[in-house]
């Protein structure tokens, strides 16, 4: 009887860990997508990066297309003022349980920076990008 209870406990734990792996793999996929977005921006492929937001995101297609036009135009001025892009790095990841994640990146230029925030949301069955923001303010970093 004790062996049966032990075996049942192992089976139940096995199913729980399998669900966790599935959830984590969905999150890892979005982490990779956020990294790819930043790589595209580092390489001045702004439109390609922005179009990635159409995949696995709650942002609508028309919203992403408008964002593409706006950001591509803004980046011309940003590059003129901040100079050459020198790289990017993930500077912060905040997690609220297994439900919400904010990944904050710093896009580095020769004379200044931009921050990019991606909000990842787990609705219980899959992860999606539920928000995206970018800005050049320092006060939110400290």
PyMOL commands that set and color helices and strands:
alter all, ss='L'
color gray80, all
select helices_A, chain A and resi 2-42+46-54+61-82+139-141
alter helices_A, ss='H'
color red, helices_A
select strands_A, chain A and resi 85-96+100-109+113-122+127-135
alter strands_A, ss='S'
color yellow, strands_A
deselect
rebuild
show_as cartoon
